[in-house]
Amino acid sequence: MVVKIIIGKISILFLGIAIGWLCSWVYSYFPSHNESNLDVNLDDIFKFSNTIIESHNYSCEGDDNRIVGAVLGSIFQSNIDNTRNTVSLDCFENKCGLIFNYCKPWQSQECGSRILRFDLNNDDEIIPESFVCIDLP
């Protein structure tokens, strides 16, 4: 009798863990619709596609084409190649970044990010000379 109660409790515990893991996994594939008050939109960034990123501001690997459009293309192509949406656009004060993370939730190594960073002026317009491309290991 006691063994059946213990087995029942352990079964309920494992069932709860399995359901929790499944819900978390499924939820991770849903798009996030965070309503944010960003000062910049993707359209604003794409207007600068032909802007050259200065060599001292370019730390991205694998691309010799140092224009904003090439970096945008590499970020979105990498995002297409992955099953999860890993691109985000964030601003803090007058500094913004379009960030692609290629870390899987279970990876602790061999992952990183590509960041297209830029600054905004006081009128919330992109400063073309401020574009920076950074690859983080």
C-alpha positions as a Markdown table, in Angstrom:
| # | Residue | x | y | z |
|---|---|---|---|---|
| 1 | Met | 0.0 | 0.0 | 0.0 |
| 2 | Val | 2.8 | 2.5 | 1.0 |
| 3 | Val | 4.7 | 1.5 | -2.2 |
| 4 | Lys | 1.7 | 2.4 | -4.4 |
| 5 | Ile | 1.4 | 5.8 | -2.7 |
| 6 | Ile | 5.1 | 6.5 | -3.2 |
| 7 | Ile | 4.9 | 5.4 | -6.9 |
| 8 | Gly | 1.8 | 7.5 | -7.4 |
| 9 | Lys | 3.5 | 10.6 | -6.0 |
| 10 | Ile | 6.6 | 10.1 | -8.0 |
| 11 | Ser | 4.5 | 9.6 | -11.2 |
| 12 | Ile | 2.6 | 12.8 | -10.5 |
| 13 | Leu | 6.0 | 14.6 | -10.0 |
| 14 | Phe | 7.4 | 13.3 | -13.2 |
| 15 | Leu | 4.2 | 14.1 | -15.1 |
| 16 | Gly | 4.3 | 17.7 | -13.7 |
| 17 | Ile | 8.0 | 18.1 | -14.8 |
| 18 | Ala | 7.1 | 16.7 | -18.3 |
| 19 | Ile | 4.1 | 19.0 | -18.7 |
| 20 | Gly | 6.2 | 22.0 | -17.5 |
| 21 | Trp | 9.0 | 21.3 | -19.9 |
| 22 | Leu | 6.6 | 20.7 | -22.8 |
| 23 | Cys | 4.8 | 24.0 | -22.1 |
| 24 | Ser | 8.1 | 25.9 | -21.9 |
| 25 | Trp | 9.4 | 24.4 | -25.1 |
| 26 | Val | 6.2 | 25.2 | -27.0 |
| 27 | Tyr | 6.0 | 28.7 | -25.6 |
| 28 | Ser | 9.6 | 29.4 | -26.7 |
| 29 | Tyr | 8.4 | 29.1 | -30.3 |
| 30 | Phe | 5.6 | 31.7 | -30.0 |
| 31 | Pro | 6.5 | 35.2 | -31.3 |
| 32 | Ser | 6.9 | 37.8 | -28.7 |
| 33 | His | 4.6 | 40.8 | -29.2 |
| 34 | Asn | 6.1 | 43.2 | -26.7 |
| 35 | Glu | 4.7 | 46.6 | -27.3 |
| 36 | Ser | 7.7 | 48.8 | -26.8 |
| 37 | Asn | 8.3 | 52.5 | -27.2 |
| 38 | Leu | 11.3 | 52.2 | -29.4 |
| 39 | Asp | 12.6 | 55.4 | -30.9 |
| 40 | Val | 13.6 | 53.6 | -34.1 |
| 41 | Asn | 12.0 | 51.1 | -36.5 |
| 42 | Leu | 13.5 | 48.6 | -38.9 |
| 43 | Asp | 12.5 | 50.9 | -41.8 |
| 44 | Asp | 14.7 | 53.6 | -40.3 |
| 45 | Ile | 17.7 | 51.2 | -40.3 |
| 46 | Phe | 17.1 | 50.0 | -43.9 |
| 47 | Lys | 17.3 | 53.5 | -45.2 |
| 48 | Phe | 21.0 | 53.4 | -44.3 |
| 49 | Ser | 21.7 | 50.1 | -46.2 |
| 50 | Asn | 24.3 | 51.7 | -48.4 |
| 51 | Thr | 26.1 | 53.3 | -45.5 |
| 52 | Ile | 29.7 | 52.2 | -45.1 |
| 53 | Ile | 30.8 | 51.1 | -41.6 |
| 54 | Glu | 34.2 | 52.6 | -40.8 |
| 55 | Ser | 36.9 | 50.0 | -40.4 |
| 56 | His | 37.6 | 50.9 | -36.8 |
| 57 | Asn | 33.9 | 50.2 | -36.1 |
| 58 | Tyr | 33.8 | 46.8 | -37.9 |
| 59 | Ser | 34.5 | 43.7 | -35.8 |
| 60 | Cys | 32.4 | 41.2 | -37.6 |
| 61 | Glu | 33.9 | 38.0 | -39.0 |
| 62 | Gly | 33.4 | 36.5 | -42.4 |
| 63 | Asp | 32.2 | 39.6 | -44.3 |
| 64 | Asp | 34.5 | 41.9 | -46.2 |
| 65 | Asn | 31.5 | 44.0 | -47.3 |
| 66 | Arg | 31.4 | 46.7 | -44.6 |
| 67 | Ile | 28.0 | 48.2 | -45.4 |
| 68 | Val | 25.0 | 48.3 | -43.2 |
| 69 | Gly | 22.9 | 46.4 | -45.7 |
| 70 | Ala | 25.4 | 43.5 | -45.8 |
| 71 | Val | 25.3 | 43.2 | -42.0 |
| 72 | Leu | 21.5 | 43.4 | -42.0 |
| 73 | Gly | 21.4 | 40.7 | -44.7 |
| 74 | Ser | 23.7 | 38.4 | -42.6 |
| 75 | Ile | 21.6 | 38.9 | -39.5 |
| 76 | Phe | 18.3 | 38.1 | -41.2 |
| 77 | Gln | 19.8 | 35.2 | -43.2 |
| 78 | Ser | 21.1 | 33.7 | -40.0 |
| 79 | Asn | 17.7 | 34.2 | -38.5 |
| 80 | Ile | 16.0 | 32.5 | -41.4 |
| 81 | Asp | 18.4 | 29.5 | -41.1 |
| 82 | Asn | 17.3 | 29.0 | -37.4 |
| 83 | Thr | 14.0 | 27.7 | -36.4 |
| 84 | Arg | 13.5 | 30.3 | -33.6 |
| 85 | Asn | 13.2 | 34.0 | -33.9 |
| 86 | Thr | 16.4 | 35.2 | -32.3 |
| 87 | Val | 16.6 | 38.8 | -33.6 |
| 88 | Ser | 15.8 | 41.7 | -31.3 |
| 89 | Leu | 15.9 | 45.5 | -31.6 |
| 90 | Asp | 16.6 | 47.3 | -28.4 |
| 91 | Cys | 17.4 | 50.9 | -27.4 |
| 92 | Phe | 18.7 | 52.4 | -24.2 |
| 93 | Glu | 18.9 | 56.1 | -24.0 |
| 94 | Asn | 20.3 | 57.1 | -27.4 |
| 95 | Lys | 22.1 | 53.8 | -28.2 |
| 96 | Cys | 20.3 | 51.1 | -30.1 |
| 97 | Gly | 21.2 | 47.7 | -31.4 |
| 98 | Leu | 19.8 | 45.1 | -33.7 |
| 99 | Ile | 21.0 | 41.8 | -32.2 |
| 100 | Phe | 21.0 | 38.3 | -33.5 |
| 101 | Asn | 21.8 | 35.6 | -30.9 |
| 102 | Tyr | 22.8 | 32.2 | -32.1 |
| 103 | Cys | 22.9 | 30.4 | -28.8 |
| 104 | Lys | 20.6 | 27.5 | -28.2 |
| 105 | Pro | 19.0 | 27.2 | -24.7 |
| 106 | Trp | 21.0 | 24.1 | -24.0 |
| 107 | Gln | 24.4 | 25.5 | -25.1 |
| 108 | Ser | 26.8 | 26.9 | -22.7 |
| 109 | Gln | 29.6 | 27.2 | -25.3 |
| 110 | Glu | 30.1 | 27.8 | -29.0 |
| 111 | Cys | 27.4 | 30.4 | -29.2 |
| 112 | Gly | 27.4 | 34.2 | -29.6 |
| 113 | Ser | 25.8 | 37.2 | -31.1 |
| 114 | Arg | 26.1 | 39.6 | -34.0 |
| 115 | Ile | 25.2 | 43.2 | -33.1 |
| 116 | Leu | 24.6 | 46.1 | -35.4 |
| 117 | Arg | 24.8 | 49.1 | -33.0 |
| 118 | Phe | 24.1 | 52.7 | -33.8 |
| 119 | Asp | 23.3 | 56.0 | -32.0 |
| 120 | Leu | 20.4 | 58.4 | -32.2 |
| 121 | Asn | 20.6 | 62.1 | -32.2 |
| 122 | Asn | 18.3 | 64.3 | -30.0 |
| 123 | Asp | 15.6 | 64.1 | -32.6 |
| 124 | Asp | 15.6 | 60.3 | -32.5 |
| 125 | Glu | 17.2 | 60.0 | -35.9 |
| 126 | Ile | 20.0 | 57.6 | -36.7 |
| 127 | Ile | 23.5 | 59.0 | -36.9 |
| 128 | Pro | 25.0 | 57.4 | -40.0 |
| 129 | Glu | 28.6 | 57.6 | -38.8 |
| 130 | Ser | 27.7 | 55.7 | -35.6 |
| 131 | Phe | 27.1 | 52.2 | -37.1 |
| 132 | Val | 29.2 | 49.5 | -35.5 |
| 133 | Cys | 29.2 | 45.8 | -36.3 |
| 134 | Ile | 30.3 | 43.5 | -33.4 |
| 135 | Asp | 30.6 | 39.7 | -33.3 |
| 136 | Leu | 30.6 | 38.3 | -29.8 |
| 137 | Pro | 31.9 | 34.8 | -29.3 |
